[in-house]
Amino acid sequence: MNQLKISAVIALLLLALAQAAVAEPQKSCPVMGGEINRDLYVDVEGKRIYVCCDYCIGEIKKDPAKYIKKLEDAGQELEAAPAK
């Protein structure tokens, strides 16, 4: 019986980890937290970050790593910036 309980706990932990690892597309502005405008974005460090307004583009350019981390920590997956 203990073997069955241990197996069940392991299965639940693996399921929780798998769900946590699945990122969703970016849906919020990393600067202001509001809804993104897909016409406004900045490409930094090989990633495209969508924002809500022009002001946020300047903020992201000041410290792109901060905003990339913020989005990734929130489970939002960033698109790859197109090759130039």
Stockholm file with secondary structure:
# STOCKHOLM 1.0

chainA/1-84         MNQLKISAVIALLLLALAQAAVAEPQKSCPVMGGEINRDLYVDVEGKRIYVCCDYCIGEIKKDPAKYIKKLEDAGQELEAAPAK
#=GR chainA/1-84 SS CHHHHHHHHHHHHHHHHHHHHCCEECCBCTTTCSBCEEEEEEEETTEEEEESSHHHHHHHHHCHHHHHHHHHHTTEECEECCCC
#=GC SS_cons        CHHHHHHHHHHHHHHHHHHHHCCEECCBCTTTCSBCEEEEEEEETTEEEEESSHHHHHHHHHCHHHHHHHHHHTTEECEECCCC
//
